[in-house]
Amino acid sequence: MKKKLKIIGIVLLVYLLYVIVGMLAPFVHLKSVSDEGKAQIQAENFYQKPGEKETDRAKIVEENQEALDVRLDMIRRAKKEIIISTFDIREGSSTDDTFAALVAAAQRGVKVKILVDGLYGTLHMSGKDIFQAAGSHPNIEIRFYNTPNPLKPWTIHGCLHDKYLVVDDQYLLMGGRNMFDYFIGTHKGKSTGLDREILIVNTGGEKNSAVYQVKDYFEEVWNLDVCKRKFGSWSKEKRSEKIKELLKHEKELDVPAFDYEEITVPIKKATLVTNPTHIYGKEPYVWETMKQLMLDADERVLIHTPYAVFSDEMYEGMEEVKKKVPNTTIILNSIASGDNICASADYKRNKQKILDTGVQIYEYMGRHSTHGKSLVIDDDLAIVGSYNFDCRSTYVDTETMLVVQGEEIAAQLSENLQTLQDGSLAVDADGNYISNSKIKEREIDSGKERTITILSYIIQCVRYLV
């Protein structure tokens, strides 16, 4: 008996080592964009050229309730097709509203495609009636991107981090929001994540529209071998019952009807930037593009990222940007405000290295954590999407950023970022807060602080995945 237990123990230990090595080793080496790839990234290509026509209009969607209202209005307007790509969907009030609207659209003949990261989809959607009912509807298909296989641990970390909604050939909503109550809608008694999206309206049906760019990208990812259908079949009786419930709920929704011409502003050009779409370690195309655009700035670079976890290449890049553009600022969560313990732990350990690049850091002191990912460059470039300035977004996950040229949209984004900056404390070169009578330093919970302090040492060996 003891011999059998010993053998079992050895087998389990070997398997554990296999999983640990398999899930970590493929990502240890951080790639750089090839010289050929870098040559293709030209800042001038993101600006309108003489004779180019642009019919897209845009709006920054900052508030969580507006994010829900815009979604529901877009879905109600759908005539042919709805596309959703997201990192995470969970049950909740906003999900009830959204899926009720999606089912109602499907009932009137609209084709709906929903793509979700396989790890988080498995954790938060599996076995839930609302997703079973929707996914088994004839006009709705739900796929998971890269559902991890425990026998192939190298599949665990390749995540789909894209977040956008496309309706027909006309509307696009893209940003950093996941699809659940923490980010969407107003829900009393629940914590809130502060996030941001950009709404694009293709008013002229032009093929160069950001809407078409995102649709083409979606089809590329949707048809990858790692994307598999889920919830394709369910009891007809159960589905019918749940569909009736959702349709009843949809009729009760109070959905604003937006005048998109009135709420949006004209733009000059919009360009989609993405990482490679495979599930392994990636050449950092989004980072490299952001760096080149920042280096092309004349007056200022303003970055909003929830966290900053830099690789050596990113430290060097930000130092280069600071030397070229002295007015370079990053707004991020303070450790007390942040909701990602691992990223906060790395920031605690490496904060001084970030400050040594020379960039001005502002730490947000609000009650809620910020989750937006945006840049403003000079006065005419607004960039919004899913990309965090961290190693995971840079080298591991799929990511999408929309680069939009236009003074009015850049002013909108600047105003929103200024509000965040006004709620933040500046950090001096030594890592201390610069006194500001209007802003009080947020105190960190003692338990959270101890956890982060311990993790700040442990996380260093795997920070390339944070």
C-alpha positions in Angstrom: 0.0 0.0 0.0 2.8 2.4 0.9 4.6 1.6 -2.3 1.4 2.4 -4.3 1.0 5.7 -2.5 4.7 6.5 -3.1 4.3 5.8 -6.8 1.1 8.0 -7.0 3.0 10.7 -5.2 5.9 10.6 -7.6 3.5 10.6 -10.6 1.6 13.6 -9.2 4.9 15.5 -8.5 6.1 14.8 -12.0 2.8 16.0 -13.5 2.9 19.1 -11.3 6.4 19.9 -12.6 5.3 19.2 -16.1 2.4 21.7 -15.8 4.6 24.4 -14.1 7.4 24.1 -16.7 4.9 23.8 -19.6 2.9 26.8 -18.7 5.8 29.1 -17.9 8.8 28.1 -20.2 7.2 29.1 -23.6 6.8 32.7 -22.4 10.2 33.3 -20.7 11.8 34.7 -23.8 10.3 38.0 -24.6 10.3 38.7 -28.3 10.8 41.9 -30.1 9.2 43.1 -33.4 11.4 42.1 -36.3 13.3 44.7 -38.3 10.9 44.1 -41.2 7.9 44.5 -38.8 9.3 47.8 -37.4 9.9 49.1 -40.9 6.2 48.7 -41.6 5.2 50.8 -38.6 5.3 54.4 -39.8 3.7 57.1 -37.7 2.7 59.0 -40.8 0.4 56.2 -41.8 -1.9 57.0 -38.9 -2.6 60.5 -40.1 -4.9 61.5 -42.9 -3.2 62.1 -46.3 -4.3 64.6 -48.9 -7.3 63.3 -50.8 -8.2 60.6 -48.3 -11.9 60.6 -47.4 -13.1 59.8 -43.9 -16.8 59.5 -42.9 -16.4 58.0 -39.4 -17.6 60.0 -36.4 -16.6 59.2 -32.8 -17.4 59.7 -29.2 -15.6 58.7 -25.9 -17.9 56.6 -23.7 -16.7 57.1 -20.2 -19.6 56.4 -17.8 -20.6 52.8 -17.0 -24.3 53.5 -17.4 -23.8 55.1 -20.7 -21.8 52.1 -21.8 -24.8 49.9 -21.1 -27.3 52.3 -22.8 -25.2 52.6 -25.9 -24.8 48.8 -26.1 -28.5 48.2 -25.9 -29.3 51.0 -28.4 -26.8 49.6 -30.9 -28.2 46.1 -30.5 -31.8 47.3 -31.0 -30.7 49.0 -34.2 -29.2 45.8 -35.7 -30.6 44.7 -39.0 -28.2 42.0 -40.1 -25.3 41.2 -37.8 -24.0 41.7 -34.3 -20.4 40.8 -33.4 -19.0 40.7 -29.8 -15.5 39.9 -28.7 -14.6 40.1 -25.0 -12.3 38.7 -22.4 -14.9 38.0 -19.8 -18.7 37.7 -19.5 -20.4 37.0 -16.1 -24.0 36.7 -14.9 -25.5 39.9 -13.5 -28.0 42.6 -14.2 -26.2 44.1 -17.2 -25.7 40.7 -18.7 -29.5 40.0 -18.3 -30.2 43.3 -20.2 -27.6 42.7 -22.9 -28.5 39.1 -23.6 -32.2 39.9 -23.5 -31.5 42.4 -26.3 -29.3 40.0 -28.2 -32.0 37.3 -28.1 -34.6 39.8 -29.3 -32.3 40.7 -32.2 -31.8 37.0 -33.0 -35.6 36.5 -33.0 -36.0 39.1 -35.7 -33.4 37.4 -37.9 -30.1 39.1 -36.9 -27.1 36.8 -36.9 -25.1 37.1 -33.6 -21.5 36.0 -33.1 -20.0 36.1 -29.6 -16.3 35.3 -29.0 -15.0 34.9 -25.4 -11.6 34.0 -24.0 -11.6 30.3 -23.3 -10.3 30.3 -19.8 -12.6 33.0 -18.4 -15.5 31.7 -20.5 -15.1 28.3 -19.0 -14.9 29.7 -15.5 -17.8 32.2 -15.7 -20.2 31.0 -18.4 -20.2 27.2 -18.3 -23.5 25.6 -17.0 -25.3 29.0 -16.8 -28.8 29.0 -18.3 -28.6 32.4 -19.9 -25.6 31.4 -22.0 -27.0 28.0 -22.7 -30.2 29.5 -24.0 -28.5 32.2 -26.1 -25.8 29.9 -27.5 -28.3 27.3 -28.6 -30.5 29.8 -30.4 -30.4 29.2 -34.2 -29.2 32.7 -34.9 -26.6 33.0 -32.1 -23.2 31.3 -32.0 -20.8 31.5 -29.0 -17.2 30.4 -29.4 -14.4 30.2 -26.9 -10.9 31.3 -27.9 -8.3 28.8 -26.7 -10.0 26.7 -24.0 -6.9 25.6 -21.9 -6.1 21.9 -22.0 -4.5 20.7 -18.7 -2.6 18.1 -20.6 -1.1 20.8 -22.7 -0.1 23.4 -20.1 1.4 25.7 -22.7 -2.2 26.5 -23.8 -3.1 28.1 -20.4 -1.8 31.6 -20.8 -2.8 32.5 -24.4 -5.8 34.8 -23.7 -8.2 36.8 -25.9 -8.1 40.3 -24.4 -10.0 42.1 -27.2 -13.2 44.0 -26.2 -15.5 45.3 -28.8 -19.1 45.3 -30.2 -19.9 45.7 -33.9 -23.4 46.2 -35.3 -24.0 45.8 -39.0 -21.5 47.8 -41.1 -22.2 51.0 -39.1 -21.5 50.9 -35.4 -18.4 50.0 -33.4 -17.8 50.2 -29.6 -14.3 49.4 -28.6 -12.3 49.8 -25.3 -11.4 48.1 -22.1 -14.7 47.0 -20.6 -15.4 43.4 -19.8 -19.1 42.4 -20.0 -20.4 42.3 -16.5 -21.7 44.5 -13.7 -18.4 45.7 -12.4 -17.8 47.6 -15.7 -21.3 48.1 -17.2 -24.4 49.8 -15.9 -25.2 51.2 -12.5 -25.8 48.6 -9.7 -26.3 49.7 -6.1 -24.2 48.1 -3.4 -21.6 46.7 -5.9 -18.0 47.8 -6.5 -17.3 49.6 -9.8 -14.5 49.6 -12.3 -13.8 52.9 -14.1 -13.3 52.2 -17.7 -13.5 53.7 -21.2 -14.6 53.0 -24.8 -14.7 54.8 -28.1 -17.9 54.7 -30.2 -17.4 54.8 -34.0 -20.2 55.5 -36.4 -19.6 54.9 -40.1 -21.9 57.5 -41.6 -20.9 57.0 -45.2 -20.5 53.3 -45.6 -16.9 53.7 -46.5 -14.8 50.5 -46.7 -11.8 52.2 -45.0 -14.0 52.7 -41.9 -12.8 51.4 -38.5 -16.0 49.3 -38.5 -14.8 47.3 -41.5 -11.2 47.0 -40.1 -12.5 45.5 -36.9 -14.9 43.2 -38.7 -12.1 41.8 -40.9 -9.9 41.3 -37.8 -12.8 39.5 -36.0 -13.3 37.1 -38.8 -9.5 36.3 -38.8 -9.7 35.4 -35.1 -13.2 33.8 -35.2 -11.9 31.3 -37.8 -8.8 30.2 -36.0 -8.5 26.5 -35.1 -8.4 27.4 -31.4 -11.8 28.9 -31.5 -14.5 26.3 -30.7 -18.3 26.5 -30.5 -19.9 26.3 -27.1 -23.5 25.9 -25.9 -24.6 24.7 -29.4 -27.3 22.4 -28.1 -29.6 22.4 -25.1 -33.0 21.0 -24.2 -35.7 22.6 -26.4 -38.0 22.9 -23.5 -35.5 24.7 -21.3 -34.3 26.9 -24.1 -37.9 27.9 -25.0 -38.6 28.8 -21.4 -35.5 30.9 -20.9 -35.9 32.6 -24.3 -39.5 33.6 -23.3 -38.1 35.0 -20.0 -35.4 37.0 -21.9 -37.9 38.4 -24.4 -40.2 39.5 -21.7 -37.3 41.2 -20.0 -36.2 42.9 -23.2 -39.7 44.5 -23.6 -39.3 46.0 -20.1 -35.9 47.7 -20.8 -35.8 51.5 -20.9 -33.3 52.0 -23.7 -32.4 55.6 -24.7 -32.5 56.2 -28.5 -29.3 58.1 -29.2 -28.9 60.7 -32.0 -25.5 59.5 -33.1 -25.0 62.5 -35.4 -25.5 64.8 -32.5 -23.4 63.0 -29.8 -20.4 62.2 -32.1 -17.8 64.4 -33.6 -16.1 64.1 -37.0 -12.6 62.5 -37.2 -9.9 62.5 -39.9 -8.7 58.9 -39.7 -9.1 55.7 -37.6 -6.7 52.8 -37.7 -6.9 49.5 -35.9 -3.7 48.1 -34.2 -3.5 44.5 -33.0 -1.1 41.9 -31.6 -0.6 38.6 -33.4 -3.6 36.3 -32.9 -1.9 32.9 -32.0 -1.8 31.7 -28.4 1.9 31.7 -27.8 4.5 34.4 -26.9 4.0 37.3 -29.3 6.0 40.0 -31.1 4.8 43.2 -29.3 3.2 44.9 -32.3 0.8 47.1 -30.2 3.6 48.2 -27.9 6.0 49.0 -30.8 3.2 51.0 -32.6 2.4 53.0 -29.4 6.1 53.7 -29.0 6.6 54.9 -32.5 3.5 57.2 -32.3 4.8 58.6 -28.9 8.2 59.2 -30.4 6.6 61.1 -33.3 4.9 63.5 -30.8 5.8 67.2 -30.8 4.5 68.5 -27.5 3.0 65.9 -25.2 2.2 62.3 -24.5 -0.5 61.4 -21.9 -1.0 57.7 -21.0 -3.7 56.2 -18.9 -3.1 52.6 -18.0 -4.4 50.7 -14.9 -0.9 49.3 -14.2 2.7 49.6 -15.4 4.7 46.4 -15.6 7.6 47.1 -17.9 10.1 44.7 -19.6 13.6 45.9 -20.2 12.5 46.9 -23.8 9.7 48.9 -22.4 11.9 50.7 -19.8 14.2 51.7 -22.6 11.4 52.7 -24.9 9.8 55.0 -22.3 13.1 56.6 -21.5 13.5 57.3 -25.2 10.1 58.8 -25.4 10.7 61.0 -22.3 13.9 62.3 -23.9 12.2 63.1 -27.2 9.0 64.4 -25.5 9.7 65.9 -22.1 6.0 66.4 -21.4 5.3 62.6 -21.0 2.9 61.6 -18.2 1.4 58.3 -17.0 -1.8 58.1 -14.9 -2.2 54.7 -13.2 -3.8 53.2 -10.1 -2.3 53.7 -6.7 -1.6 50.5 -4.9 -4.5 51.3 -2.6 -6.9 51.9 -5.5 -5.8 49.0 -7.8 -7.8 45.8 -8.1 -5.0 43.7 -9.7 -2.9 42.5 -6.8 -0.1 40.9 -8.9 0.3 44.0 -11.0 0.3 46.2 -7.9 2.9 44.0 -6.3 5.2 44.4 -9.3 4.7 48.1 -9.3 5.6 48.3 -5.6 8.9 46.4 -6.4 9.8 48.3 -9.6 8.3 51.7 -9.1 11.7 53.4 -8.9 12.8 51.8 -12.2 9.8 53.4 -13.9 10.5 56.7 -12.3 14.1 56.5 -13.5 12.9 56.6 -17.1 12.0 60.2 -16.3 8.3 60.1 -17.1 5.9 61.9 -14.7 3.8 59.5 -12.7 0.3 60.3 -11.3 -1.3 57.7 -9.0 -5.1 57.7 -8.9 -6.5 58.0 -5.4 -10.2 57.4 -6.1 -12.5 55.0 -4.3 -12.8 52.8 -7.4 -10.1 51.2 -9.5 -9.5 52.6 -13.0 -9.3 50.1 -15.8 -9.1 52.4 -18.9 -6.4 52.0 -21.5 -5.8 55.2 -23.5 -3.3 57.7 -24.9 -3.5 61.3 -26.1 -0.7 62.4 -28.3 -0.3 66.2 -28.9 -3.8 67.7 -29.6 -5.0 65.5 -32.4 -4.5 61.8 -31.7 -6.7 59.8 -29.3 -6.0 56.1 -28.8 -8.4 53.8 -26.9 -8.5 50.0 -26.6 -7.7 46.9 -24.5 -3.9 47.3 -24.2 -2.4 47.7 -20.7 1.2 48.9 -20.4 2.3 45.6 -18.9 4.1 42.5 -20.0 1.0 40.4 -20.4 -0.6 42.8 -22.8 2.7 43.4 -24.6 3.9 39.8 -25.1 1.1 37.3 -24.3 -2.5 38.3 -25.0 -4.3 39.4 -28.1 -4.9 43.1 -27.9 -6.7 45.8 -29.9 -6.1 49.6 -29.9 -7.9 52.1 -32.1 -5.8 55.1 -33.2 -8.1 58.0 -34.0 -6.9 61.3 -35.5 -9.1 64.3 -34.8 -8.7 67.4 -32.6 -12.3 67.2 -31.2 -12.1 63.5 -30.2 -8.6 64.1 -28.7 -10.0 67.0 -26.7 -12.8 64.8 -25.4 -10.3 62.1 -24.2 -8.0 64.8 -22.8 -10.8 66.2 -20.7 -11.7 62.8 -19.3 -8.0 62.0 -18.5 -7.7 65.4 -16.9 -10.5 64.5 -14.5 -8.5 61.4 -13.5 -5.4 63.3 -13.1 -7.2 65.8 -10.9 -8.0 62.9 -8.6 -4.4 61.7 -8.5 -1.2 62.6 -6.7 2.0 63.3 -8.6 5.0 61.2 -7.7 8.4 62.8 -7.4 11.7 61.3 -8.7 12.3 59.5 -5.4 8.9 57.9 -5.3 7.2 60.2 -2.8 3.9 61.9 -3.3 4.0 65.6 -4.1 1.7 67.4 -1.7 -1.7 68.5 -3.0 -4.2 70.1 -0.6 -7.1 69.0 -2.9 -6.2 65.3 -2.9 -5.9 63.1 0.1 -3.7 60.0 -0.1 -5.8 56.9 0.0 -5.0 54.6 2.8 -4.4 50.9 1.9 -6.0 48.1 3.8 -3.4 46.4 6.1 -4.2 42.9 4.8 -3.9 44.0 1.2 -0.6 45.8 1.9 0.9 42.7 3.5 -0.2 40.5 0.6 1.2 42.9 -1.9 4.5 43.2 -0.1 5.0 39.5 0.0 3.9 39.1 -3.6 6.3 41.9 -4.7 9.2 39.5 -4.2 7.6 36.3 -5.3 6.1 37.7 -8.5 9.5 38.7 -9.9 10.2 35.2 -11.3 7.0 35.2 -13.4 6.5 39.0 -14.0 6.6 38.4 -17.7 3.1 37.0 -17.4 1.8 39.9 -15.3 
